[in-house]
Amino acid sequence: MNLLTQRFFAAARICGGDLTIKQRLADAWMRHLDDISPGDLPPSERQKFVTLREGMYERTPLPKESAPQASIRKMSVQQAASYTDLIITIYGELVRAQSSSALVGEESDSNVGSSVVTSLEDRMLQRLN
């Protein structure tokens, strides 16, 4: 699992915790996702992340408060739940993409393996002839 997927996994675990939905969203965002750049994500997930980031920076903070804290404080429970769902959706897509690339890598490895076997078989046939 790459670092980006690990960070989304950690955020998704927080999203499924025991605190209120707003507390979970704030913890997940500020502890694991706030410093991620949209360019760090695969192109298919960038717009979702931009939407998430815009939601986290929608409000002007009070003194001694961050923009994400202010934005989450002003959200409805339904809005906070939809942003939490978005975190989990992005995580799922990262895992799916990583699994797909791992399968492609396995296919390449198996092709390399079969070409090695074919090459060995050819050499053995040459020696026998």
DSSP file (Angstrom, degrees, kcal/mol; ACC not computed):
  #  RESIDUE AA STRUCTURE BP1 BP2  ACC     N-H-->O    O-->H-N    N-H-->O    O-->H-N    TCO  KAPPA ALPHA  PHI   PSI    X-CA   Y-CA   Z-CA
    1    1 A M              0   0    0      0, 0.0    94,-0.0     0, 0.0     2,-0.0   0.000 360.0 360.0 360.0 127.7    0.0    0.0    0.0
    2    2 A N     >  -     0   0    0      1,-0.1     4,-2.4     4,-0.0     5,-0.2  -0.273 360.0-101.2 -78.3 169.4    1.5    3.3   -1.0
    3    3 A L  H  > S+     0   0    0      1,-0.2     4,-2.3     2,-0.2     5,-0.2   0.872 120.1  52.2 -59.8 -42.2    1.7    6.3    1.3
    4    4 A L  H  > S+     0   0    0      1,-0.2     4,-2.1     2,-0.2    -1,-0.2   0.924 111.5  46.6 -62.0 -45.0   -1.3    8.1   -0.2
    5    5 A T  H  > S+     0   0    0      1,-0.2     4,-2.5     2,-0.2    -1,-0.2   0.890 110.7  53.7 -64.4 -39.4   -3.5    5.1    0.2
    6    6 A Q  H  X S+     0   0    0     -4,-2.4     4,-2.5     2,-0.2    -2,-0.2   0.897 108.1  50.0 -61.8 -40.0   -2.2    4.6    3.8
    7    7 A R  H  X S+     0   0    0     -4,-2.3     4,-2.1     2,-0.2    -2,-0.2   0.907 112.2  46.2 -67.6 -40.7   -3.2    8.2    4.6
    8    8 A F  H  X S+     0   0    0     -4,-2.1     4,-2.8     2,-0.2    -1,-0.2   0.868 110.9  54.0 -68.4 -34.6   -6.7    7.8    3.2
    9    9 A F  H  X S+     0   0    0     -4,-2.5     4,-2.3     2,-0.2    -2,-0.2   0.935 108.9  48.2 -61.6 -46.1   -7.0    4.4    5.0
   10   10 A A  H  X S+     0   0    0     -4,-2.5     4,-1.7     1,-0.2    -2,-0.2   0.899 113.4  47.8 -61.3 -41.0   -6.1    6.2    8.3
   11   11 A A  H  X S+     0   0    0     -4,-2.1     4,-2.2     1,-0.2    -2,-0.2   0.910 110.4  51.6 -66.2 -42.1   -8.6    8.9    7.6
   12   12 A A  H  X S+     0   0    0     -4,-2.8     4,-1.1     1,-0.2    -2,-0.2   0.869 106.5  54.5 -63.8 -36.8  -11.3    6.3    6.7
   13   13 A R  H  < S+     0   0    0     -4,-2.3     3,-0.5     1,-0.2    -1,-0.2   0.905 108.7  48.4 -62.9 -40.7  -10.7    4.5    9.9
   14   14 A I  H >< S+     0   0    0     -4,-1.7     3,-2.1     1,-0.2     5,-0.2   0.903 105.1  59.5 -64.7 -39.9  -11.3    7.7   11.8
   15   15 A C  H 3< S+     0   0    0     -4,-2.2    -1,-0.2     1,-0.3    -2,-0.2   0.774 105.4  49.8 -60.6 -26.0  -14.5    8.3    9.8
   16   16 A G  T 3< S+     0   0    0     -4,-1.1    -1,-0.3    -3,-0.5    -2,-0.2   0.231  94.9 109.0 -95.4  13.8  -15.8    5.0   11.1
   17   17 A G  S <  S-     0   0    0     -3,-2.1    -3,-0.1     3,-0.1     7,-0.1   0.160  81.5 -95.2 -81.6-162.7  -15.1    5.8   14.8
   18   18 A D  S    S+     0   0    0      6,-0.0     3,-0.1     2,-0.0    -3,-0.1   0.577  86.6  93.6 -95.9 -13.4  -17.2    6.6   17.8
   19   19 A L  S    S-     0   0    0     -5,-0.2     2,-0.0     1,-0.2     0, 0.0  -0.067  90.2 -74.0 -72.9 178.2  -17.1   10.5   17.9
   20   20 A T     >  -     0   0    0      1,-0.1     4,-2.7     4,-0.0     5,-0.2  -0.326  48.6-107.0 -67.1 160.3  -19.7   12.7   16.3
   21   21 A I  H  > S+     0   0    0      1,-0.2     4,-2.4     2,-0.2     5,-0.2   0.876 120.8  50.1 -59.0 -38.7  -19.6   12.9   12.5
   22   22 A K  H  > S+     0   0    0      2,-0.2     4,-2.5     1,-0.2    -1,-0.2   0.898 111.1  48.3 -68.8 -39.2  -18.2   16.4   12.6
   23   23 A Q  H  > S+     0   0    0      2,-0.2     4,-2.5     1,-0.2    -2,-0.2   0.901 112.5  49.1 -66.2 -40.0  -15.5   15.4   15.1
   24   24 A R  H  X S+     0   0    0     -4,-2.7     4,-2.8     2,-0.2     5,-0.2   0.923 111.9  48.3 -64.7 -43.9  -14.6   12.4   13.0
   25   25 A L  H  X S+     0   0    0     -4,-2.4     4,-2.7    -5,-0.2     5,-0.3   0.932 112.7  48.4 -62.2 -45.6  -14.4   14.5    9.8
   26   26 A A  H  X S+     0   0    0     -4,-2.5     4,-2.7     1,-0.2     5,-0.3   0.931 114.3  45.8 -61.3 -45.9  -12.3   17.2   11.5
   27   27 A D  H  X S+     0   0    0     -4,-2.5     4,-2.4     2,-0.2     5,-0.3   0.932 114.0  48.2 -62.8 -46.2   -9.9   14.6   12.9
   28   28 A A  H  X>S+     0   0    0     -4,-2.8     4,-1.6    -5,-0.2     5,-0.8   0.930 116.8  42.7 -61.3 -45.9   -9.6   12.7    9.6
   29   29 A W  I  X>S+     0   0    0     -4,-2.7     5,-2.4    -5,-0.2     4,-1.7   0.966 119.6  39.8 -66.0 -52.7   -9.0   15.8    7.6
   30   30 A M  I  <5S+     0   0    0     -4,-2.7    -2,-0.2    -5,-0.3    -1,-0.2   0.828 120.1  43.3 -72.8 -31.5   -6.6   17.6    9.9
   31   31 A R  I  <5S+     0   0    0     -4,-2.4    -1,-0.2    -5,-0.3    -2,-0.2   0.800 134.0   6.9 -83.0 -28.4   -4.6   14.5   11.0
   32   32 A H  I  <5S+     0   0    0     -4,-1.6    -3,-0.2    -5,-0.3    -2,-0.2   0.665 128.3  32.9-129.9 -21.5   -4.2   12.8    7.6
   33   33 A L  I ><<S+     0   0    0     -4,-1.7     3,-1.9    -5,-0.8    -3,-0.2   0.663  83.7  88.6-119.7 -19.0   -5.4   14.7    4.5
   34   34 A D  T 3 <S+     0   0    0     -5,-2.4    -4,-0.1     1,-0.3    -1,-0.1   0.815  92.7  46.5 -58.5 -35.6   -5.0   18.5    4.9
   35   35 A D  T 3  S+     0   0    0     -5,-0.1     2,-0.4     2,-0.1    -1,-0.3   0.327  85.6 111.5 -94.0  10.3   -1.5   18.6    3.5
   36   36 A I    <   -     0   0    0     -3,-1.9    -3,-0.0   -32,-0.0    -4,-0.0  -0.668  61.4-139.9 -81.5 136.5   -2.2   16.5    0.5
   37   37 A S    >   -     0   0    0     -2,-0.4     3,-2.3     1,-0.1     4,-0.5  -0.747  16.6-124.9 -92.2 142.3   -2.1   18.3   -2.9
   38   38 A P  G >  S+     0   0    0      0, 0.0     3,-1.4     0, 0.0    -1,-0.1   0.841 111.6  64.1 -54.3 -31.8   -4.7   17.4   -5.5
   39   39 A G  G 3  S+     0   0    0      1,-0.3     7,-0.1     7,-0.0    -3,-0.0   0.666  89.9  67.2 -66.4 -15.9   -1.8   16.7   -7.9
   40   40 A D  G <  S+     0   0    0     -3,-2.3    -1,-0.3     2,-0.1   -36,-0.1   0.706  91.5  77.6 -74.8 -19.8   -0.7   13.9   -5.6
   41   41 A L  S <  S-     0   0    0     -3,-1.4     5,-0.1    -4,-0.5    53,-0.0  -0.508  96.2 -93.4 -90.6 157.3   -3.8   11.9   -6.5
   42   42 A P    >>  -     0   0    0      0, 0.0     3,-2.1     0, 0.0     4,-0.9  -0.353  43.3-108.5 -61.3 150.7   -4.5   10.0   -9.7
   43   43 A P  H >> S+     0   0    0      0, 0.0     3,-0.6     0, 0.0     4,-0.6   0.824 117.4  61.5 -52.5 -34.9   -6.3   12.1  -12.3
   44   44 A S  H 34 S+     0   0    0      1,-0.2     4,-0.2     2,-0.1    49,-0.0   0.723 111.8  37.5 -66.6 -20.3   -9.6   10.2  -11.7
   45   45 A E  H <> S+     0   0    0     -3,-2.1     4,-2.0     2,-0.1    -1,-0.2   0.475  90.8  90.8-109.3  -5.1   -9.7   11.2   -8.1
   46   46 A R  H <X S+     0   0    0     -4,-0.9     4,-2.8    -3,-0.6     5,-0.2   0.916  86.0  49.3 -61.2 -46.6   -8.5   14.8   -8.3
   47   47 A Q  H  X S+     0   0    0     -4,-0.6     4,-2.4     1,-0.2    -1,-0.2   0.885 110.2  51.8 -64.8 -37.2  -11.8   16.5   -8.7
   48   48 A K  H  > S+     0   0    0      2,-0.2     4,-2.1    -4,-0.2    -1,-0.2   0.918 112.3  46.5 -61.7 -42.5  -13.3   14.6   -5.8
   49   49 A F  H  X S+     0   0    0     -4,-2.0     4,-3.1     2,-0.2    -2,-0.2   0.891 109.7  53.1 -69.1 -38.2  -10.4   15.7   -3.6
   50   50 A V  H  X S+     0   0    0     -4,-2.8     4,-2.8     2,-0.2    -1,-0.2   0.917 109.2  50.1 -61.1 -42.7  -10.7   19.3   -4.8
   51   51 A T  H  X S+     0   0    0     -4,-2.4     4,-1.9     2,-0.2    -2,-0.2   0.917 112.1  47.7 -60.4 -44.0  -14.4   19.2   -3.9
   52   52 A L  H  X S+     0   0    0     -4,-2.1     4,-1.7     2,-0.2    -2,-0.2   0.938 112.5  48.2 -62.0 -48.2  -13.4   17.9   -0.5
   53   53 A R  H  X S+     0   0    0     -4,-3.1     4,-1.2     1,-0.2    -2,-0.2   0.904 109.1  53.3 -61.1 -42.7  -10.7   20.5    0.0
   54   54 A E  H  < S+     0   0    0     -4,-2.8     3,-0.4     1,-0.2    -1,-0.2   0.900 108.5  50.7 -60.2 -40.2  -13.1   23.3   -1.0
   55   55 A G  H >< S+     0   0    0     -4,-1.9     3,-0.8     1,-0.2    -1,-0.2   0.850 108.9  51.3 -64.3 -34.4  -15.6   22.2    1.6
   56   56 A M  H 3< S+     0   0    0     -4,-1.7    15,-0.4     1,-0.2    -1,-0.2   0.696 117.2  39.2 -77.0 -18.2  -12.9   22.1    4.3
   57   57 A Y  T 3< S+     0   0    0     -4,-1.2    -1,-0.2    -3,-0.4    -2,-0.2   0.002  83.1 107.0-118.8  27.7  -11.8   25.7    3.4
   58   58 A E  S <  S+     0   0    0     -3,-0.8     2,-0.3     9,-0.1    -1,-0.1   0.826  71.2  56.9 -76.8 -32.5  -15.2   27.2    2.8
   59   59 A R  S    S-     0   0    0      8,-0.4    12,-0.3    -4,-0.2    11,-0.2  -0.680  80.6-117.4-107.0 154.4  -15.5   29.3    5.9
   60   60 A T        -     0   0    0     -2,-0.3     2,-0.1    10,-0.1     6,-0.1  -0.749  40.4-124.1 -85.2 130.2  -13.4   32.1    7.5
   61   61 A P        -     0   0    0      0, 0.0     6,-0.1     0, 0.0     3,-0.1  -0.353  11.4-122.9 -78.1 155.2  -12.1   30.9   10.9
   62   62 A L    >   -     0   0    0      4,-0.2     3,-1.5     1,-0.2     8,-0.1  -0.394  56.7 -65.6 -77.3 167.5  -12.6   32.6   14.2
   63   63 A P  T 3  S+     0   0    0      0, 0.0    -1,-0.2     0, 0.0     3,-0.1  -0.319 126.8  15.2 -56.0 140.9   -9.4   33.6   16.2
   64   64 A K  T 3  S+     0   0    0      1,-0.2     2,-0.4    -3,-0.1    -2,-0.1   0.747 109.1 105.0  63.7  28.1   -7.5   30.4   17.3
   65   65 A E    <   -     0   0    0     -3,-1.5    -1,-0.2     4,-0.0     2,-0.2  -0.986  65.8-130.0-134.5 144.2   -9.5   28.3   14.9
   66   66 A S     >  -     0   0    0     -2,-0.4     4,-2.5     1,-0.1    -4,-0.2  -0.519  27.8-111.0 -88.1 162.3   -8.4   26.8   11.5
   67   67 A A  H  > S+     0   0    0      1,-0.2     4,-2.9     2,-0.2    -8,-0.4   0.910 119.3  51.5 -59.6 -43.2  -10.4   27.1    8.3
   68   68 A P  H  > S+     0   0    0      0, 0.0     4,-2.7     0, 0.0     5,-0.3   0.918 109.5  50.2 -61.2 -40.3  -11.3   23.4    8.4
   69   69 A Q  H  > S+     0   0    0      2,-0.2     4,-2.3     1,-0.2    -2,-0.2   0.933 113.9  45.1 -61.3 -44.6  -12.5   23.7   12.0
   70   70 A A  H  X S+     0   0    0     -4,-2.5     4,-1.7     2,-0.2    -1,-0.2   0.920 114.1  48.7 -65.0 -44.0  -14.7   26.7   11.1
   71   71 A S  H  X S+     0   0    0     -4,-2.9     4,-0.7   -15,-0.4    -2,-0.2   0.922 114.2  44.9 -63.8 -45.0  -16.0   25.0    7.9
   72   72 A I  H >< S+     0   0    0     -4,-2.7     3,-0.7   -16,-0.2    -1,-0.2   0.884 109.4  56.4 -67.7 -38.4  -16.9   21.8    9.7
   73   73 A R  H 3< S+     0   0    0     -4,-2.3    -1,-0.2    -5,-0.3    -2,-0.2   0.871 110.2  45.9 -59.4 -36.8  -18.5   23.7   12.6
   74   74 A K  H 3< S+     0   0    0     -4,-1.7    -1,-0.2    -5,-0.1    -2,-0.2   0.572  94.4 101.4 -84.9  -9.9  -20.8   25.4   10.2
   75   75 A M  S << S-     0   0    0     -3,-0.7     2,-0.1    -4,-0.7   -53,-0.1  -0.357  73.7-119.7 -72.7 152.3  -21.7   22.3    8.2
   76   76 A S     >  -     0   0    0      1,-0.1     4,-2.4    -2,-0.1     5,-0.2  -0.443  31.8-107.0 -76.9 165.6  -25.0   20.4    8.7
   77   77 A V  H  > S+     0   0    0      1,-0.2     4,-2.3     2,-0.2     5,-0.2   0.885 122.8  53.4 -61.4 -38.1  -24.7   16.8    9.9
   78   78 A Q  H  > S+     0   0    0      2,-0.2     4,-2.1     1,-0.2    -1,-0.2   0.894 108.4  48.7 -65.6 -40.1  -25.7   15.7    6.4
   79   79 A Q  H  > S+     0   0    0      2,-0.2     4,-2.2     1,-0.2     5,-0.2   0.932 111.6  49.2 -64.4 -45.3  -23.0   17.8    4.8
   80   80 A A  H  X S+     0   0    0     -4,-2.4     4,-2.2     1,-0.2    -2,-0.2   0.902 111.0  50.8 -61.1 -40.2  -20.4   16.4    7.2
   81   81 A A  H  X S+     0   0    0     -4,-2.3     4,-2.5     1,-0.2    -1,-0.2   0.885 108.5  51.5 -65.1 -38.1  -21.6   12.9    6.4
   82   82 A S  H  X S+     0   0    0     -4,-2.1     4,-1.8     2,-0.2    -1,-0.2   0.884 110.8  47.4 -69.1 -36.0  -21.3   13.5    2.6
   83   83 A Y  H  X S+     0   0    0     -4,-2.2     4,-1.9     2,-0.2    -1,-0.2   0.874 111.4  51.6 -69.7 -36.2  -17.7   14.7    3.0
   84   84 A T  H  X S+     0   0    0     -4,-2.2     4,-2.0     1,-0.2    -2,-0.2   0.922 109.3  50.3 -63.2 -43.7  -17.0   11.7    5.2
   85   85 A D  H  X S+     0   0    0     -4,-2.5     4,-2.6     1,-0.2    -2,-0.2   0.874 106.8  55.6 -60.3 -37.3  -18.5    9.5    2.5
   86   86 A L  H  X S+     0   0    0     -4,-1.8     4,-2.6     2,-0.2    -1,-0.2   0.895 105.1  51.7 -64.3 -40.3  -16.3   11.3   -0.1
   87   87 A I  H  X S+     0   0    0     -4,-1.9     4,-2.3     1,-0.2    -1,-0.2   0.933 112.7  45.6 -59.2 -46.2  -13.1   10.4    1.9
   88   88 A I  H  X S+     0   0    0     -4,-2.0     4,-2.5     2,-0.2    -2,-0.2   0.879 111.7  52.3 -67.2 -38.2  -14.2    6.7    2.0
   89   89 A T  H  X S+     0   0    0     -4,-2.6     4,-2.3     2,-0.2    -2,-0.2   0.928 110.2  47.4 -62.9 -45.8  -15.0    6.8   -1.7
   90   90 A I  H  X S+     0   0    0     -4,-2.6     4,-2.4     2,-0.2    -2,-0.2   0.923 111.5  51.4 -62.5 -43.3  -11.6    8.2   -2.6
   91   91 A Y  H  X S+     0   0    0     -4,-2.3     4,-2.4     1,-0.2    -2,-0.2   0.938 109.5  50.2 -58.2 -47.1   -9.9    5.6   -0.4
   92   92 A G  H  X S+     0   0    0     -4,-2.5     4,-2.4     1,-0.2    -1,-0.2   0.891 110.8  48.9 -59.4 -40.8  -11.8    2.8   -2.1
   93   93 A E  H  X S+     0   0    0     -4,-2.3     4,-2.7     2,-0.2    -1,-0.2   0.868 109.3  52.5 -68.7 -36.1  -10.9    4.1   -5.6
   94   94 A L  H  X S+     0   0    0     -4,-2.4     4,-2.4     2,-0.2    -2,-0.2   0.917 111.4  46.7 -63.8 -42.3   -7.2    4.4   -4.5
   95   95 A V  H  X S+     0   0    0     -4,-2.4     4,-2.7     2,-0.2    -2,-0.2   0.924 113.0  49.4 -64.8 -44.0   -7.3    0.8   -3.3
   96   96 A R  H  X S+     0   0    0     -4,-2.4     4,-2.5     2,-0.2    -2,-0.2   0.925 112.8  46.7 -61.1 -45.3   -9.0   -0.4   -6.5
   97   97 A A  H  X S+     0   0    0     -4,-2.7     4,-2.3     1,-0.2    -1,-0.2   0.899 113.2  49.0 -64.3 -40.5   -6.5    1.5   -8.7
   98   98 A Q  H  X S+     0   0    0     -4,-2.4     4,-1.9    -5,-0.2    -1,-0.2   0.896 111.6  49.4 -67.0 -39.3   -3.6    0.1   -6.7
   99   99 A S  H  X S+     0   0    0     -4,-2.7     4,-2.3     2,-0.2    -2,-0.2   0.901 110.1  51.5 -65.5 -40.7   -5.1   -3.5   -7.0
  100  100 A S  H  X S+     0   0    0     -4,-2.5     4,-2.1     1,-0.2    -2,-0.2   0.915 110.9  47.0 -62.8 -43.1   -5.5   -3.1  -10.7
  101  101 A S  H  X S+     0   0    0     -4,-2.3     4,-2.1     1,-0.2    -1,-0.2   0.842 110.2  53.7 -69.5 -30.7   -1.9   -2.0  -11.2
  102  102 A A  H  X S+     0   0    0     -4,-1.9     4,-2.1     2,-0.2    -1,-0.2   0.896 108.5  49.6 -67.9 -39.0   -0.7   -4.9   -9.0
  103  103 A L  H  X S+     0   0    0     -4,-2.3     4,-2.3     2,-0.2    -2,-0.2   0.898 109.7  50.7 -65.8 -39.8   -2.7   -7.3  -11.2
  104  104 A V  H  X S+     0   0    0     -4,-2.1     4,-2.2     1,-0.2    -1,-0.2   0.912 110.1  50.9 -61.9 -41.8   -1.1   -5.8  -14.3
  105  105 A G  H  X S+     0   0    0     -4,-2.1     4,-2.5     2,-0.2    -2,-0.2   0.882 108.7  51.2 -62.7 -38.9    2.3   -6.2  -12.7
  106  106 A E  H  X S+     0   0    0     -4,-2.1     4,-2.8     2,-0.2    -1,-0.2   0.897 108.6  51.4 -65.8 -39.7    1.6   -9.8  -11.9
  107  107 A E  H  X S+     0   0    0     -4,-2.3     4,-2.2     2,-0.2    -2,-0.2   0.916 110.9  48.2 -62.4 -41.6    0.6  -10.5  -15.5
  108  108 A S  H  X S+     0   0    0     -4,-2.2     4,-2.3     2,-0.2    -2,-0.2   0.915 111.8  50.1 -63.4 -42.4    3.8   -8.9  -16.7
  109  109 A D  H  X S+     0   0    0     -4,-2.5     4,-2.7     1,-0.2    -2,-0.2   0.906 110.3  49.3 -62.9 -41.3    5.7  -11.0  -14.2
  110  110 A S  H  X S+     0   0    0     -4,-2.8     4,-2.7     1,-0.2    -1,-0.2   0.875 109.8  52.0 -67.8 -34.9    4.0  -14.2  -15.4
  111  111 A N  H  X S+     0   0    0     -4,-2.2     4,-2.1     2,-0.2    -1,-0.2   0.904 110.4  48.3 -65.2 -40.1    4.8  -13.2  -19.0
  112  112 A V  H  X S+     0   0    0     -4,-2.3     4,-2.0     2,-0.2    -2,-0.2   0.930 112.0  50.1 -63.4 -44.8    8.5  -12.8  -18.0
  113  113 A G  H  X S+     0   0    0     -4,-2.7     4,-2.2     1,-0.2    -2,-0.2   0.914 110.9  47.8 -60.8 -44.1    8.4  -16.1  -16.2
  114  114 A S  H  X S+     0   0    0     -4,-2.7     4,-2.6     1,-0.2    -1,-0.2   0.859 110.3  52.2 -68.0 -33.3    6.9  -17.9  -19.2
  115  115 A S  H  X S+     0   0    0     -4,-2.1     4,-2.3     2,-0.2    -1,-0.2   0.857 108.7  51.2 -70.0 -32.8    9.4  -16.4  -21.6
  116  116 A V  H  X S+     0   0    0     -4,-2.0     4,-2.5     2,-0.2    -2,-0.2   0.930 111.4  47.2 -66.2 -44.9   12.2  -17.6  -19.3
  117  117 A V  H  X S+     0   0    0     -4,-2.2     4,-2.8     2,-0.2    -2,-0.2   0.930 112.5  49.7 -61.3 -45.4   10.8  -21.1  -19.3
  118  118 A T  H  X S+     0   0    0     -4,-2.6     4,-2.5     1,-0.2    -1,-0.2   0.908 110.6  50.3 -59.6 -42.1   10.4  -21.0  -23.1
  119  119 A S  H  X S+     0   0    0     -4,-2.3     4,-2.1     2,-0.2    -1,-0.2   0.907 111.4  47.8 -63.5 -42.3   13.9  -19.8  -23.4
  120  120 A L  H  X S+     0   0    0     -4,-2.5     4,-2.4     2,-0.2    -2,-0.2   0.906 111.1  51.2 -64.8 -41.6   15.2  -22.6  -21.2
  121  121 A E  H  X S+     0   0    0     -4,-2.8     4,-2.4     1,-0.2    -2,-0.2   0.916 108.9  51.3 -62.1 -42.2   13.2  -25.2  -23.2
  122  122 A D  H  X S+     0   0    0     -4,-2.5     4,-2.2     1,-0.2    -1,-0.2   0.913 110.0  49.3 -60.3 -43.1   14.6  -23.9  -26.4
  123  123 A R  H  X S+     0   0    0     -4,-2.1     4,-2.1     1,-0.2    -1,-0.2   0.911 110.6  50.2 -63.6 -41.5   18.2  -24.2  -25.1
  124  124 A M  H  X S+     0   0    0     -4,-2.4     4,-2.0     1,-0.2    -1,-0.2   0.909 110.2  49.9 -63.7 -41.0   17.5  -27.8  -23.9
  125  125 A L  H  X S+     0   0    0     -4,-2.4     4,-1.7     1,-0.2    -1,-0.2   0.891 109.1  52.5 -64.4 -38.6   16.1  -28.7  -27.3
  126  126 A Q  H  < S+     0   0    0     -4,-2.2    -1,-0.2     1,-0.2    -2,-0.2   0.898 109.9  48.5 -63.2 -39.8   19.2  -27.2  -29.0
  127  127 A R  H  < S+     0   0    0     -4,-2.1    -1,-0.2     1,-0.2    -2,-0.2   0.872 110.7  50.8 -68.5 -36.0   21.5  -29.3  -26.8
  128  128 A L  H  <        0   0    0     -4,-2.0    -1,-0.2     1,-0.2    -2,-0.2   0.808 360.0 360.0 -72.2 -28.8   19.5  -32.5  -27.5
  129  129 A N     <        0   0    0     -4,-1.7    -1,-0.2    -5,-0.2    -2,-0.2   0.474 360.0 360.0 -82.4 360.0   19.7  -31.9  -31.3
